[in-house]
C-alpha cells in the first residue's frame, strides 16, 4: 500500500496551477498523467522535500471541483500550526494513475489491507460537499474510508469549502434539517463506485464485517451526527453566542437525543430573550415551548405543563389559533398531556393540530404525520382500536414515503405498529418482524446501547418467542 504524501504547502502550489472548474478526474488526465512518466506523482518526486510519509489520509469524491476540494483540505492548516509537518495522502498524487484502472481488489484486500492502512495514518480528512446532500455519503469508497477510520481508532476531520461552511451556518440558523434528513438515507448497500467490481467487493467486505451492513451504517451515521452537533456547537454553543444560533443548536441536540444539553441551552435562550424582549414576546414563548418539550423527555412533567399552557394561551392571543407557531405549541402541549395521562384534552388538541396541518402542509408532511401517530397511540390506550389502527398505518406509510430508513420517526412508527399487531391483531410473527425493523432503525439513529434500541430488541425477542411457541393471546378489536 503506497504511503507517501505531499506537504500542504506543495499541495497549495500544485492546485494554484490548475484552472478552476476542473473536476478531480479531469485534473488526473490533464495535469497529472502527462507529467508523471508512468509513475505516481509522489514516486516521480520521491526525495523532494515536499514528499514524505503521509500523516493525513484524504477522503474525497472525484466529481468535486479539484481546486475547491484542495481549498477545503488546506483549511486544516489553521488548526495544525500552519500545516508544518503535515503530509497528505491524496489518491490522485499517491497512487499510480497510469495503472489505477488495472487494480482490481478483492474483498479481503478491502477488509484487511486497505482498512489497516487508513487506520495507520491516524488522521482522515473527509471533504463533505455539498453540505445538504454530501456526495461522500453516496460513494462506496468514501463510506468504507470513513468506517476504516472509525474502526481503526483514527481521527476523522470533516472539512468543507469556505462557501459551504457559510451555507451550512445559514441553514442551521434557519433550523434547516436537510443534512439530518439526507444522513437518514445513508446506506452503504446503495452506495456506488466508478468501478462496479470495487463496489461489489466493498459491499461484500461490509457484509462480512462485525455487525454487517447495519453495523457499518450505524457507525458512520453516529459519527456524522457527532460532526453535525460539533458544527452546531461551534456556531451557537458558546456563552456569547447569538441567542437565535443557540436556539437552533438546542433543537439539533434535542433531535439527536441529547436532552440534558438541550435543556441547558434552551434555558439560556429563554432567559436571554426574556431579558431582552420580554417574557411574553413571541420569540421568548416559542423558546419556552421548546424547553417544555425537552422537560417532558426528561420526565419533568410538573415543571413543563404550566410553561406549555402559558405559551399556548399567549400565542393564541397574540398570533391567533391558525398561526404555525401556535399550532406547534398546541402539539407540544398535547404531547405533554398525553404523557401525563390527561387523554381527553390531549386527544382534542391532537385532532385540531392534525386538521390544521393537513390543510396547510398536506396529508403526508412529517409535521402532519407526527400528531397522527401520537393520536393512534392515544386511542389505543383508550381502547378504541378500530380508530387507532388506520391512523397508525397512515403515519407509518407516510413516514416511509417521506423520510429515510434511518430516521427516528420511522423507528417509532415500526415500534408502534409492531405493538399494535401484537396486542390488537395477536399476530406475533408479524409483530416480531416489525419490531426487528424498529431495532435496526433505532440502532442506526441512536446506537445499539441506547435505551430505545434495547427496549425494542427485548420486545422483538418476546414477540418472536410467542410466535415460535404458537401462543395466541386474547385481544380486543373493538
N, C-alpha and C positions, 0 to 999 in steps of 0.2 A: 504494500500500500504506500503510495508516494506521500511524503510528509513535509516537503519543502513549501515554504510560503514566501510572500514578499512583504516588505515593510509598508506601513501606512503611507509614508512619505512617497515611496515609489508608486504605490497604487494611485495616489493623487496625481502624480506626474503622468502616469500612463493614461488615466481617464481623461485628463485635460487635453490630450492629443486626439481623442475620439470625438467626432461630431455628436452633438445632441440629437436625440430622436432615433438612434440605432438600438435595436434590441441586443441583448447579450449574444444571442445566436448569430446575429449579423456581424457583431464585433469579432467573433471567433473566425468567421470566414474572411472578413476584410482586413482585420488588424492583428490577428494572432497567427493564423496558419502561414500567411505569407512571410513572416519574419522568424520562423522557428525551425526551419530546415529539418522537418521530420521529428523534432523533439518537442517536449513540453516547454513552455515559456521559462519555467524555473530551471529545467535542465539546460536550456540554451544559455542561461545566465548564471549557472552554478559557479560559485566562487566570488561573485559580485557582492559588495557589502549589503545590498538590499535583498539578498536571498539568504534565508536561514531556516532551520526547522520551525515549522509553524507553531504559533501559540494559540491561535483562534481559528476555528472552523467556520466558514461562512455558508449558510443555507439560504438559497435564493431560487428564483424562477427565471428560466432563460427568456421568457417573454417580456421581462421587465425592460424598461429603458436603461441601458447599461450605465450611463452617467448618473442617473437618479439612484440606481442600486448602489453604486460606489459611494455616492454622497451620503447615503444612509449609513453605510458601513463606517465611513470616515467620521461620522458624528460621535463614535465612541471614543475618539481621541480626546474629547473634552473630559471624559471620565477616566482616562488611562494615562494621566500625566503628560498629555500631549502626544501619546502614542509611541513614545520612545520604547523600544524593546518589543513592540507588538508586531508579529509577522502573521499575516492572514493566509489561510488555506482557501484559495478560490479555485474551484474546479477548472475553470477555463484557462487558468495560468499554471496550475499544478499538474493536471492530467494531460497526457499527450493527446491533443485534439486530432492529430493525424491518424491515430489508431483507436480513438474513443469509440467509434462506431463498431469496431471489431470486438469490443469487450462484451462478453455475454456471461453474466454471473448467475450461478445457481443459488437456491435458497440458503444453502449452508454458508456461502460467502456473505450474503446479506445478513444472516442471523449471527454470524460469528466475526469474520474478518472486518467487515465494514463497521459493525456496532462497536467493536473493541477499539478500532482506530479513531472513530469520532469521540468516544469517551476519553481516550488517551490525551487528546488535545486539551481537555479541561475547560474549554470555553467554546460555546457555539453562538454565533451571531446570526439571528434569524431576521431576514428582511421581510417585513409584512406590508404589502401594498396590494390594492388599495385598502384602507382601513375597514371599510364597511363590508367588504367581500374579499378577504385576503386570499390571494392566489395560492400561497403555500399550503393552505388547508385543503386544497383540491388536488395536490400533486403527490404521487406515491413517494417519490424520493424525499421530498421535504418532510412529510409526515414520519417517514422512517428515520430521518436525521434527528427530528425532534425526540422521537422515542429513544433512539440510541443515546442522545444527550442525557435525558432524564434517568434512564435505567443505569447509565454509566456513572451517575453522580456528578456530571459536568454542569457548569453554569450555563443557563440559557439567557441570552441577552437579546430581547426583541428590539429591533430598530426600524424606524420609519423615516422617510424623507421629510425634510422640514415642512414641506407643503402638507403632507399627510398628517403630521403632528398637529398642525394648526386646524385642519379639518376635523380631526378626532376631538380636539379640545372643544371646538364649537358644537359638535354633536353631543358630547357629554353634557355640555351646558344646557342643551335643549332636551336632555333625557332621551336621546335617540337610542333605541335598542337594536339597531341594525347589526352591530358587532355581535352582541349576545345571540341574536336570532340566527345569524349565519354560522356562528360556532355551534349552535344546537343542531345544525345539519351536517356537521363534520362526520365523515365515515371513511376510514382507510379502505374499506372494501369497495367504495365507489370512486376512490382517487385514481387519477390517470398518470401515465408517464409517456414520454416520447417513444420509448421502446416498450412494446406490448409484452415482450419477454421479461424485461425488468419489472414491469407492472405485475405480471403473474408471479414472478419469483418473490417480490416483496410481499405480495399478498399471502403466498404460501408460508413465508417466514413469520408473518404476523399471526397467521392461524396457529403456527406451531409454538409461538411464544407463550409465556405464562399468562393465563387469562384470555388467550386468543384474541380475536378481533375486538371483542368487548373490552378487554383489558387494555389494548392499545389505544382505543378511542377514549377510554376513561382517563388514562394517564395524560394524554395530550390535552383533552378538554380541561382537566384540572389545572394544568399549567397555563393554558390560555386564559382561564378565569382569573388566576392569580395575577397574570400580566395586566389584564384589564383593570383589576382592583388597584394594582400598584400605580397604573397610569392615572386612574381617577384620584387616588390619594395625592399624587403629585400636583394634580390640578386644583383640588379643593380640600385637601386634608389638613393643611397647616392652620395654626391658630389665627393667622392673619388672612386666611383665605377669604375670598368673596363668598358671602352667605349663599348666593344662588349656586355657585360652584359646589359648595359643601352640601347643599340640598340634593343636587344630582348624584353626588358621590354616595351620600347616605342611602339613596334609593338603590344604587348599584350594589352596595354592601347588603342591603336587605334582600334583594333579589337573589344574591348569591348565598344566602343563609347565614350571614354574619350579623345576627340580630343585635348582639351586645354592642358591637362597634357602631352599628347603625343608630342604636338608641342614643349613644353619646353624641354623635354628630347631629342627629335631629334635635336634641335638646339645645345644642349650641345655636342651631339655626333659629329655633323658636324663640329663644331668649334674645338673640341678636335682632331679629325682626320686630319683636315686641318692643325692644328698647328704641329702635329707630323709626318704626312705622306705627306702633300702637298695637295693643293686644287684639283688637278686633279688625285690623286691616286684613283684607282677603289673603295676602301672601302669608301673613302670620297664621291665619286659620288653616290654610292649606298645609303648611308645615306641621301644624298641630295635629291635623288629621292623620298625616303620615306617621307622626310619632305614636299616635294611638294604635295604629296597626302593628307597629313593632312591639308595643307594650302587650298587645294581645298575644303575639307569638311568644313572648317571654312569660305568658301566664300572669301578667299584672292587670287582670281584668277590672278590678275595682278602681284602679287609677285611670284606666283607659276609658271607661264608659262615660264619665262626666265630661271628659275632654271631647270625645266624639260627639256627644249630644250637643254640646255647646257649639261646635263647628257647624253641624248641620243647621241648627237654628239660625246662627248668624249669617251663613252663606245663603240660606233660603231668603232671609230678609233683605240681604244686600244685592244678591245676584239673580234671585229667582230660582224656582224648583227645577226649571228646564236647563239651567246652566250646567256645562260639563263638569265643573269643579264641584258643584252641589251634588250632582249625581254620583260622582266618585266618593264624596264624603258620606253620602247615604249608603252606598255599597259597603264602605268601611264600617259604618255603624251596624249594618245588617250582619256582617261577619262577626262582629263583637257580640251582638245579642245572641246570635246562633251559638257561639262558644259558651255563653252563659246559660243557655237553655231557655231563653225567652223566645220561643219558637214562633208564636203568632205574630208578634211585632216584626221579627226578622223576616218571616215569610212575606208580609205585606211590603216591606222595603225591597226585598229581592224582586218581587213581581213588578214593582214600579220601576226599578232600575233596568230590568230586562226590557220592558216595554219602551222606555225612553232610548236605550242604547240600540235596540233592534231598529227603531225608527231612524235614529241619527247615524248609526255606524254600519248597520247591516246584520243579518241573521248570524253569520259565521265569523264576525270580527271577534278576536280573542277577548276583547273587553265585554262583549255581549255573552260569550260562552262561559266566562267565569261565574257570574251570578246564576246562570242556567245550571251549571254543575252543582253549585252550592245549594240551590233550591231543591235539586233532585235528592241530595243527601238529607236535607231537612225534611222533605216529605216522607222519605223512607223512615226516618226516626219517629215521625208522627203516625206511621202505619199505612200511609197512602201509597202503596207500592205501584198500583196501576198508573198513577200520575207520575211517579218518580222515574220509572224505567225509560219511557220515551224521552224525557228531558236529559237523562244521563247519556243515552245514545246520541242525542242531538249534540251534546257537548263533546262527546268522545270523537264522533266523526268530524265535527268542525275543527277540533284541535289537530287531528291527524292531517287534515287538509291544509291548515294554515301554519302549523308550527313544525319544527324539526323533530326528529326522533329522540333527541337528547334534551328536550325542553321539560322543565319540572311539571308544567301543567299537563303534559302528555302522560307523565308518570302518575300523577294524581288521578287522571282520568282512567288509566288502566286499573289502578288500585281500586277505585270506587266501583268500576264496572265488575271487577272480579268479586268484590264483596256482595254486590247485588246478585250476581249469578249464583253464588253460594247460598245466600240467605233468602233470596226471593225465588229463584228457579230451582235450587237444590242441585245444580249441575256442577259437581265438584271438579270434574275433569276440565271443563272449560274455565272454571274459576282459577284452577291451578295454572293453566296456560296463560291466562291474562295476568295473574299475579306475578308470574315469572317475567313477563314483559315489563311490569312495573319495576321489578328488581333491576332489570337491565337498564331501564331509563334512569332510575334513581342512582344507580352506580355511575352512569355517565355524568349525571348532574352534580352529585354530591360526594361520590366515592363509596367504596364498599363498606366502610366502617361507620357511615352516617346512620343515625337512629332511624330515619325514614327508610333507608335501604334495608337495614336489619329487620325492621318490623315487617316489611313486605316479604323478605326472604322467609321469615318464620311462618307467615300466613301461607306462602306458596307451598312450603313443606307440609303444613297441616292439611291444606286442601288436597294435595296430591295423595297424602296418606288416606284421607277419606275416600278419594276416588279409587285407590288401589284396593281398599277394603270393601268397596261396594256399598258403603254406608249411605243410606238415603235419609237425609234429615227432614223432619217436618218443617214446612214453611207456609207462609200465608200470602196468597197472591191478591188479596183484596185491593 
